[in-house]
């Protein structure tokens, strides 16, 4: 934030930094004017790539005020991808009777083995992320993953259904809902009697299970 302010000053601009949930609420209310009135309370569910944040923001005359906030800096879309990576590695190890070393042990591999490990992990993670995103719209997903196993080139046919994916990530989604509930409790203590509308922000908020659990 400070770097942004300094850059603006260097350009001769006066800048006020707005918190992301407030910016999201402001944009939403300007788009949907039926909610843009004094006293309206907005719940902002921000499930991004690296973090999860939730805020209750209230319209107060010509400004917005954050009433209550919560979040988890370790909970985001990257964690959901990690769940898929773990699942795929388990299936690969099972099919090829091999073992992927833990990341902290990979440095002990020799040159060729380390290079193969790095390429394999990059291919698995890339595929896991693609499958995670696709399962927001599809009920199942198949992808081929090129791998090098014991010096041999292999093509692993990865398959995940939405039901499988949701089972993997359910504890993480439940965690976001618990944080939302705690934030709502704090907002209620500060006089917010009802939430008028909900704004979903961040790519991971598109996961159907997240929307269902939040509702």
ROPALO-734424 format. One record per residue (C-alpha): residue number from 0; x, y, z. Coordinates in steps of 0.02 Angstrom, whole numbers. Layout:
! ROPALO-734424
i	u	v	w
NUM	X	Y	Z
...
! end
This chain:
! ROPALO-734424
i	u	v	w
0	0	0	0
1	138	121	45
2	228	84	-118
3	69	122	-215
4	48	286	-122
5	229	336	-155
6	212	295	-340
7	54	400	-349
8	137	547	-262
9	284	535	-384
10	155	555	-523
11	76	705	-438
12	-83	611	-390
13	-178	611	-227
14	-229	432	-188
15	-336	355	-54
16	-311	168	-33
17	-473	72	-13
18	-478	-100	65
19	-522	-237	-59
20	-689	-289	22
21	-744	-107	26
22	-695	-86	-157
23	-793	-243	-203
24	-947	-183	-107
25	-935	-10	-186
26	-925	-82	-362
27	-1070	-201	-330
28	-1186	-68	-259
29	-1149	49	-404
30	-1198	-91	-524
31	-1355	-142	-430
32	-1429	21	-375
33	-1578	-58	-285
34	-1455	-97	-145
35	-1363	69	-152
36	-1446	156	-6
37	-1403	207	170
38	-1392	67	297
39	-1374	-75	173
40	-1258	-213	240
41	-1153	-314	118
42	-1062	-476	154
43	-905	-490	47
44	-843	-670	28
45	-669	-655	-47
46	-596	-827	-89
47	-440	-790	-189
48	-288	-887	-244
49	-186	-874	-84
50	-301	-810	52
51	-481	-807	113
52	-559	-647	179
53	-734	-601	231
54	-803	-430	278
55	-969	-354	325
56	-975	-180	247
57	-1114	-55	278
58	-1168	92	170
59	-1167	246	280
60	-1225	403	188
61	-1089	440	59
62	-962	314	123
63	-937	132	168
64	-884	65	337
65	-810	-105	376
66	-910	-171	522
67	-825	-340	547
68	-690	-439	460
69	-614	-612	465
70	-505	-725	362
71	-367	-854	346
72	-202	-814	259
73	-169	-998	224
74	-336	-1038	145
75	-363	-1006	-41
76	-370	-1079	-214
77	-189	-1135	-205
78	-234	-1248	-59
79	-377	-1323	-160
80	-254	-1358	-301
81	-138	-1442	-174
82	-279	-1561	-127
83	-295	-1614	-309
84	-105	-1630	-327
85	-100	-1747	-176
86	-241	-1851	-250
87	-159	-1864	-421
88	11	-1910	-350
89	-70	-2049	-250
90	-150	-2120	-408
91	14	-2104	-506
92	113	-2194	-370
93	-18	-2330	-366
94	-20	-2357	-554
95	168	-2355	-584
96	226	-2429	-417
97	337	-2278	-389
98	359	-2149	-252
99	366	-1960	-267
100	487	-1891	-136
101	424	-1757	-17
102	469	-1583	-78
103	594	-1558	63
104	685	-1719	12
105	691	-1684	-175
106	854	-1586	-162
107	942	-1748	-119
108	905	-1822	-290
109	1044	-1830	-420
110	1041	-1717	-573
111	932	-1816	-695
112	815	-1879	-559
113	794	-1703	-490
114	756	-1633	-663
115	627	-1770	-693
116	550	-1736	-522
117	535	-1550	-558
118	455	-1581	-729
119	336	-1710	-658
120	280	-1597	-516
121	256	-1450	-635
122	149	-1557	-751
123	46	-1626	-607
124	17	-1455	-529
125	-28	-1376	-696
126	-153	-1515	-731
127	-223	-1509	-554
128	-257	-1323	-571
129	-340	-1346	-742
130	-450	-1485	-675
131	-498	-1385	-521
132	-554	-1239	-628
133	-646	-1348	-754
134	-745	-1437	-618
135	-834	-1274	-579
136	-930	-1304	-741
137	-907	-1490	-778
138	-965	-1641	-679
139	-804	-1737	-720
140	-636	-1703	-798
141	-503	-1806	-888
142	-327	-1748	-934
143	-169	-1834	-993
144	-11	-1795	-893
145	160	-1825	-974
146	280	-1899	-846
147	454	-1972	-832
148	451	-2125	-719
149	615	-2217	-686
150	688	-2141	-843
151	541	-2191	-954
152	414	-2075	-1035
153	236	-2110	-979
154	64	-2035	-1009
155	-47	-2042	-855
156	-234	-2027	-885
157	-299	-1920	-742
158	-483	-1924	-699
159	-580	-1832	-564
160	-766	-1812	-541
161	-842	-1660	-458
162	-899	-1772	-315
163	-717	-1829	-289
164	-657	-1649	-292
165	-788	-1588	-171
166	-745	-1728	-50
167	-562	-1672	-54
168	-599	-1489	-19
169	-751	-1501	95
170	-651	-1468	256
171	-577	-1311	177
172	-747	-1247	119
173	-820	-1285	290
174	-679	-1181	364
175	-730	-1030	258
176	-910	-1049	316
177	-857	-1055	499
178	-758	-894	474
179	-909	-813	390
180	-1020	-863	537
181	-896	-793	662
182	-886	-630	564
183	-1076	-619	556
184	-1083	-643	745
185	-961	-499	768
186	-1064	-389	650
187	-1222	-430	747
188	-1138	-375	908
189	-1104	-209	822
190	-1285	-181	774
191	-1303	-265	604
192	-1470	-354	610
193	-1473	-423	433
194	-1367	-446	277
195	-1450	-368	124
196	-1340	-444	-10
197	-1186	-552	-34
198	-1040	-515	-150
199	-928	-660	-206
200	-749	-610	-250
201	-600	-712	-309
202	-584	-860	-426
203	-614	-992	-292
204	-784	-919	-252
205	-840	-996	-418
206	-823	-1171	-345
207	-1003	-1235	-335
208	-977	-1314	-163
209	-920	-1145	-94
210	-1078	-1060	-156
211	-1190	-1199	-90
212	-1107	-1204	80
213	-1112	-1015	97
214	-1296	-1010	52
! end
